[in-house]
Each structure stands twice: as C-alpha cells, then as structure tokens.
Amino acid sequence: MKKILYSIMIITLFSCQERRVTLGTIASEESAGSFAKASRLIDWYIAENKLSEQEIYDLNFRKDVMKRIELDFNKTKDDVIAYVKKYYPDVNEEMLNKWISDGSLESIIINGERKFFDRSAPNLFRINKEAGQRKREVDGKPVTDAKTLFLQKDIPEILAGKSNPVTVKFKYTVTLKPDVVPNNEVIRCWLPYPDENCKRQSEIKLLKANGDNCIISPKEYAHRTLYMEKTAKKGEPVVFQIEFSYLSKSQYLKFQGISEDEFKENISERPPHIVFSDIIKELSTQIIGDETKPYQKVRKIFTYIDENYPWAGAREYSTISNIPEYVIKNGHGDCGQKTLLLITLLRYNGIPARWESGFMVHPNAVNLHDWGAYFIEDSGWIPVDQSFGINEWAANEQEKYFYMNGTDAYHFVVNTDYSQTLYPEKIYPRSETIDFQRGELEWRGGNLYFDKWDWDIEVSYVYGQL
C-alpha cells in the first residue's frame, strides 16, 4: 500500500513539473475566483523560480488580496434573503438573479460558490431605485438624519458669514485582539493625526499618546500619522490610544470671472486609479459636451456623479484594480470611490484636482470620510465633497451646491494625497493601500489586517477660538 501511495506521489510530482506554473495560469485562476488554487500555485511558482525580493513581495500580496476579498464577500444567498424578506416577503431566485445581473446585489464566485459582499443587502436599497422606494414605503415616512438637520442650520450660517471656528477634541483608540501576536513581540502602530498644512486647521495639540517611541510624521508627508510601539502580553488585548485637539474653520469661495490654471502635477494620470481610459473619455464627452469654462465643467461633473452614482457601502479599496472604472461599471460608490472618479474626470478636462481625507466629525455623525479639492486660478484650492453632493433640502443655489464650492468646519483633514509612504516607512503591505484613517499595525511576522483589531472614536467640541 505504501509503495502504491509513493508511486502516486511521484507521478503527481512529475505531472506538476511538466505543467510548469506560469503567471498566466495564476492570473486565470484568480480571475475565475479559484482563490485556494491560485494561492497554492503562487506558492509553487515562488518555490520553483529564482525571484527577486520585490517579486516575492508582490506575489504574496496577491495572496493577501484574495484573503481580503474573501473577508469582504462573506454573505451567502440565505443571508441576503433573510435581510431582504422584510421588504420583499416573496423574494425568490428569479428576483435575486435579476438584482445580481443589473449590479444591485454585488457578488462574486469564490472557490466555486457565489458569495455576496458583506453590505450587499442594505446596499440593494441604496443602488436600486425601485427597491429604495419599496423600503421607504415599508419603513414609513423617512426621518431626517442628525447630520442633515445640523447642516440645514450650519450651511446658511457659513454663507451669511456667521460661522464660528470650533475646537475639536479627538480621542482615537485601536484595540488589537488578544494573542494575535505572540507574547513579548513588539507591535508597530500608525494612527491618524491632524494635517498642519491645511489652512482650515490650526492650533494642533497632542494631549496624550499611550505607546513607546512616539513619532509624529513630518508635515511634508501626505499621510499625517502618529507612530508608536507596544509589546504584546499573553491573553491581553493591546490598546493604542491618542488624544489631540485642533481648531477648525469652514471655507467657502464665491466665484467671479475665474479661469483655469495648468497645474501639471494635478492634471496628470496616476495609474492604477487615475487613468484616462476609453471609458473615462467616453463618460467625459457625455457629461461635458461643448462646455469650455472650467467652473461649469466642474459643476457638470459634480452634478452628474451626484445624480447617477448613489452612495453605497464599499468593499476594501485594496481589492479593486481601478476604482473610478469600478464606480462606472457598478453604478455606485462610497465617498472615496466617487471622489477618485471626480478627480479623474477633472484632470482629464485639464482642471487640477487632488485627494483629501480623514474624518467627518459632525455632531452625532462621526465617521471615516474622503473628499477632494480642485484648483481654479485666482481662487486657489477649493474643497469639494462629492459624497455629500447636492443638498436637496436647500433653499437656494448657494446652499444647494455648497459642497462643490467649500466645506464646513467638521471635515477633519489627515491626508492630502493617497497611496503615499507612511513615516516611519511600513515594512509589510498596508491594510489600506489607498487611504489612511483607521490606522495601520504590523509586527515582525507581518501585517495585521483589519479583522485582527477594532477602532473607536470619541469627539467633543468647544465653540469659538480659545
């Protein structure tokens, strides 16, 4: 019996060697959703080829991305049906297939099984207009959310010149689960910190940091971070916490006779996400038509994205090859995804545009958030929040398009670009390869992905300059 098994192993080995693993074979299995097989093939390819450190790093990251996709797409058909039944008691296979085919329900095949994105069921009622109307009917008259109620008061005050600066006190906590890292191993941690180049933010003060070897990144870094270290203790969570304050004010610009300026650094392509592909060119032509004035181009693009791509909870950015095209093809996007589409379309039309992100810290509406800025000669960099979009409740055009022309004092800036180097530099791949908000953790054994730790925010306010 042992001889038979040994013979089978030898035959299998020679068979595998005859069918030498190629990068094309790996890519085919990845695209088919055969992640388990693709991962095994990557291991085999690394073992049988003399590769550089960078090539090995990149291949291992491909395995990591597949794991991340599996974490994002963790719902089954039964999970989706259970959620949808409240609004469609008679939901059936035909209805699910229709929503899958028109993009309302995001799903992929992983290792032979259809898996749904973690937030695909609630997203259905944001993406699909008919389903959204059904949800409103079942839930009854919608109640205006806390953020909108606040903005209905705040924006008119900003436009009237009556808005006061606000000192924001910010406590941010990251908790690594027990025993994720072995006892006495050092954990490296990067947490968000206020950008001090943004003119809307000043009087930045670090109030507390509970780790060792604390380093605030130089202000020239596009991702503003506070770095620190702690040592793991067996059976205990590892808690990183910082507290800081900063003074924030709103910004609004009125436009009179402005013109476009060629700001080369911010009108160029930047693969893989800012690419002037055929799909971008075709969409731009559809939106812009024969318009030549820069500001009117901005308005047309801002309006089109707002009206055609509803906000929906997003999968991890590191798992998407081209984010603007993902928005166009899927018909929806979250704040950062819609912002990258806006930036790409503006740059293609010769209007300098860049990324900004951090947190929205509006009273009773605190969360991660991304937005952008565009450059108009004589007016400078103008903040633009594509996700907040057009204020449908507005009483006039200024209020309606407020977030195309400015921002409130509750957009906390951490980042002035995306996919930039952290300080000190990270050894392993980042959990978030585009943005930086939740933080990053690693130890000498590798990166610590988001499923290994939790984050929490506490915000308080003092109005008027201190």
N, C-alpha and C positions, 0 to 999 in steps of 0.2 A: 504493500500500500504506500509506504514511504517513497519507494522508487517511482511509483506512478505519479505521486504529487510532485516529486522533484522534477520528473520529466515534463510535466505540465508547466512548471515554473520556468524551466529552461526554454521551452517552446514559446511561452508568453514573452520572455525577455527578448529572444531573438526577433519575435514578431514586432515588438515595440521598437527595437533598434532599426529594423527595416523600414518602419514607418516613422522616420525621424520627425520629431516635433518641430514645427515651424511657427513663427509669429502669426502667419496667416491662419494656421489651424487654431491657435489660441483665440484669435480675433473672431473666427467663425463661431466657436463655442460660446464666447462672451455674448455676441450679438443674438444668438439663439436662446440666451438665458440659461445655458447649461453651466452655471457658475461652479458647481462642485467639480465637474470635469475640467473646466478651464483652469481652475486653481491647481488641480493636480498636474495639468500639462505645463503650467508655469513653473512648478517645482522641478519637473523633469527637464524642462528647457534650461533652467539655471544650472542644474546638475551636469548636463552633458555639453555645455558650451563655456568657453572662456570669455567671460563677460567683464566689463568694467564695473566699478562700484556704482556709477550712475545708472547703468543699465539694470543692475540687480535691484537698486533702489526703486526705479520706475516700474519694474515688473512686480515687485512686492506691493507697491502702491496700487497696482491694478487689482490685485487680490483684495486689498483693503477696501477699495471702492465697491467691489462686488458684495463684500460683507455689509457695507453701509447701505447699499440698495436693499439687501435683504431685511435690514433693520427698518428701513422706511416702508417697505411693502410687506407688512406683517399681518394684514387682514385677509380673511377668507371670504368666500361668497356668502356663507352663512352669517358672518359678522356684518356684512353690508346689508343683507336682507333684514336682519334684526333692527338695524338703525332706521332703515327706510320705511319699515312697516307702519310706523306712527303716522306717516303722511300718505303712504300707498299700501293699505292693508292687503290689497290683492296683488302685490308685486310678484312678478313671475320671471322666468328665464328669458322670455322674449323682451321684456322691458329692460332687464339688466344688459342684455346683448346690445340693445339699441343705445343705451347710455354709454356703454363701452365703446361702440363703434363711432359715436359722434364726439367722443372725448369728454363727456360729462363725468364719467367714472374712470379715474386713472388706474390702470392695472397693467401688469406685465406677466409673462410666463417665466417662472423661476424653477429650474430643475424639473420641468415638465408639469408644473402646477400653476394655475392662474392665481396670482396674488395681487391684492389691492393695496394702494397707497394708504397709509395709516389714517389720513384725513380725507380719503376719497368720498366717504358717505356724507359728512357735513358739507364738503366742497360741492357735491352734486347740486345742492340748493343755492349755491352762490353762482355756479357756472351756467346751469341750465335755467333759462328764464321761466319756462313752464313749471319746473319743479319749485323754483323760488316762489312763484305765485301760489302754488299749492301749499307751501309751507306757511306763507302769510295768512292764507285762509284758515288753515288748521290752528295755527297759533293765536289767531285773533289779531286785533289792531296792534301794529308794532309800537313798542315803546322806544322813544328816542334815547340813545345811549348816553352815558355820562360825558364822554368826550365831546360829542356833538353839542350837548347842552352848554358845556363850558365854552366851546369855540363860538357859539352863537352870541355869546357875551364878549369874549375876548377879541375877536377879529374886528368888530366895529370900533372898539376902543383903540386898537392899534392904528386903524385907518384915520381915526379922529385925533391921533397924537396924544392919547390919554393913557397909554400903556406904561406901567411901571416895571423896572427891572425886578427880577426875582432871584434871591439866593437859594440855590438848590443844594440840599444836603443829601448825600447819596451813600448808602451802605450796600455793598455788594459782597455776596457770600457764595463760595463754591465748596461743596462737600463731596469729597471722594469716598466712595463706599468702602466699608471695612475689608481688609485683606485682598484688595485688588492688586496692591503692590506688597511684596514681601517685607517682613519686619526689618526695620533699620535701613531700608533703602530711601534715598533722597528723591523727593518729587519736585520737579521744576514746574512753576506755575506763572502764567502771564494773565493779568486781569486788566479790564478796561480802565482808562484814566483820561481826564479831560484834555482835549487838544487845546494848546495855548496860542496857536496861530489864528484861530477863528476869532474875528473881531467881536462876535456876539458873546463870547465867553471871556471872563476876566476874573481876577482875584481868586485864583485856584489855590486851594489849601489842602494838603494831605493831613487828615486828622488822626488816622490810625491805619496800621498795617501789622498783621499778627505773624508774619513769617520772618525768615532769616535772609540775609544777603539781599535786601530790598534795593531795586534799581528802577528809577523812572526813566523811560526811554528819552533820548534827546528830542527836542521839539521839532527837529527836522524830519523825524520818522512819520510816515503817513499813518501808521497804526500806533496810536498812543497807548502805551502799556505801563503797568507797574509789575515788575518781575520779583518773585520771591521763592524761597525754598522751604520745605518742611520734611521731617523724617517720619516715615510710616511706623506705626505701632500696631502690633498684632491685635486683631479683634476690635480695633477702634477706627472710626471714620477720621479722615484728615480734613480739617476745615481751614480754608484760606479766606480771609476777610479783610476788606479795606473800607475805609470811610474817608470821604473828601467832600469839599464844598466848592462851589463856583458861582459867580454872579452871571446871570444870563439876561439878554435883552432881545426883543423882537427886531425884525428887519423888514422894511417894505420900501420898494422903489417905484416911483411914478415915471412913466416913460414919455419923453418929449423929444422928437427928432433924433432918436438914437440910430446908430448904424453898426454894421458888422465889422469886427476886427479879426484879422487872421492870427490866431494864437496857435502856432503849429503843433505844439506838444499835445494840445487837447482837441485837435481836429483829425488826428491820425487813427488808423486802425490799430488794434491791440489784440491779436489772437490770444486765446481761442474764442473770446466772447465778443469783442468789438471788431467785427469783420464786415466789410461792405460786400456781402454776398449778393447773389441774384435775388434771393427772397427779400433782403433788405432794400435793394434798389427798386424792386417792383412795388413794395409797400410804400416807399417814399414817394414814388411817382403818383401813386393812387392818392396819397394824403396831400401832397404839396401842390400838384397841378402846375400852374404857371406863376405861382406866387414867388416874388423876388425879395420882399422885405424880410430881414432876419427875424424881427419880433413876431410878425404874422406867421412865419414858418414855425416858430416855437409854439405859438398858440394853436395852430392847426394840428401839430404833432401831439401836444399835450391833450387836446380835446379828443382826438381820435383814439389814443390809447385809453383814456378815461371811459369812453363810450363803448369800446369794443373788447376790452380785456378786463373782466371783473377780477377783483381780488379773490384769491383762494390760497389756503394753506399750502406751503411748498415743501417738496422733498429737499434733502440736503443739496446745496449748490455743488459740492464736490463731486456729485454723481451725474452732473449734466455737462455735456461736451460743449454746447453753445447755448447760453441762457436766453439771449434775445430771440433766437430762432425757436427755442422751446416754447416761449410765450406765444409766438405767432402760430405755430403748428398746433398747440394745445388750446388756444383761445382763452388763456387765463394766466395769472401770475401773482406773486406776492410783491411786497414793496421793493425789494432789491431786484427782482426779476424784471418788473416793469420799469424800474429806474435804468437798468442796463439797456433795455430796448430804447428808452428815451435818449440816453446818451449816444447810442449807436446812430440813431436816426438824425440827431442834431449834428453830430460830427460829419456824417455823410453829406449833410447840407451845408457844411462849412462853418458851423456855429460851434465854437469851443464849448465843451461840456465835460464835467468830471463827477466823480463819486463823492458822496458824503454819507456817513452813517454813524450810528451809536444807539441812542435810545429815545423813545418818546416818553416824556415824563409829565404828561398832563395829569392833573388831579384825577384820581380814580381810573386812570387809563395808562398805566406804565408798562412798557414792553420794549423789546428789541425793535429797531426801526432803521430803514435805509431811505435815502433820498439823494438829490444831486444838486448841481449848480451849473449855470451856463454863463458865458461871458458876452457882454454887449459893450462896445466901445462907449466911453464916457459914463458908463454906469457900473462897470466892473463885474465881479462875480455875483450873480443873483441866485439865491437858493430856490429850488423848485422841488416840490413834493408830489410826484406823480401818483403815489398811492393814496394820499389824502384827496387829490384830484379836485374836481369841480364841486363846490359847496352848493348843492341843490336847494338848500334852505335859504340861500342868500337873498337879500332884498335889492341888491344892485350888482352891476358888473364887477366892481372892485372887490366886493365880498365874494362873489362867485368864483373869480379867478385869483383869489388871494394867494393860493399855494403855488401858482405859476410865477408870481411876482415877489414873493417874500416868504417869511416864516415867522412863527411865534417864538416866544422865549422858552418853549418847552421841548425844543429839538436839541438834545444833548449830543455834541459832536465828539466822537472818539477818533474817527477815521476821515482822512481827506483823500484817500485813494483806496484801491482794492488790490488784493493779492501782492502785498508788499512784504518785505522782510521784517520779522519781529526783532526786538532788541532786549536781551542778547538773542542771537540767532538760535532758532529751534533746530535740533538735530534730526528729529523724525518728521514725517509729513504732518501737516496741520490737520486738525479735525475739520476746520472750516478753511478751505483753501482760497475763498474769495473775501469774505468779510471777517471782521474781528469784533465780537461783542461779548459772547458768553465766556470767553477766555480759552486758554489752551493749557493742557497738562501733559507732561511726559516724565518718564524715568529712564534709567539706562537700559531697560528692557524694551522700550518702545513708546509709541504714542498712547495716550489714554483718551479713548473716544468718548463721545457724549453719553453713551449708555453706561459709562462707569461712574458718572458723577452728576450731581444736581446743582442748580444755581438758584439764587434768590436775590430780590432787590427790595430795598426799603428806601422811600423818598419822603423828605419833608421840605417845607418851604418857609422862607422869610421874605416878605414883600417889601420893596423899596431898598435903595442902596444902603449898605451898612457902613 
